[in-house]
Amino acid sequence: MKKKEETKVRKIVMKHMQQSLKLDVPLEVEIGVGRTWLEAH
């Protein structure tokens, strides 16, 4: 994935994940990028 695309996707995913539930406290989201789960986190 190109860096420019990664930035756009991160913003979209973060927004949707943070707004997926209505909670009294903020929902924290972390995103990692890599070819494997281990590389991403």
N, C-alpha and C positions, 0 to 999 in steps of 0.2 A: 504494500500500500504506500502510495506517495505521501510525503509529509503533509502536504496541503490537504489531501483527502482525509488523513488521520485526524487533523485538527477539526475538520468539519464533522466527522463521525463522532469524535469525542464529545463535542458540544451537544449534538443531537441525543446521544445515548445518555449523557449526564442529565440533561433536562428531563427526558422521559423517565429515567429511573428515579430521580429525586421527586418527581410529581406523581409517581405511580400509586402512592398511598397518602391519604390525608392523615397526618399525625400531628400531635401537639409539639413534637420535637423535630428538628430537621433530620432528614435521612442523609447520611453521609455515603458517598459513592466514590470508589477508587477504580481507576481504569489502568490496566497494564497492557502493553502491546509487545508481542513477540511471536515467533513462529510456533512456539509451544507454550503450554501453561507455565512451565518452569521459567522460561525466558521472560514471560509477561509479568511474573510476580516474583 
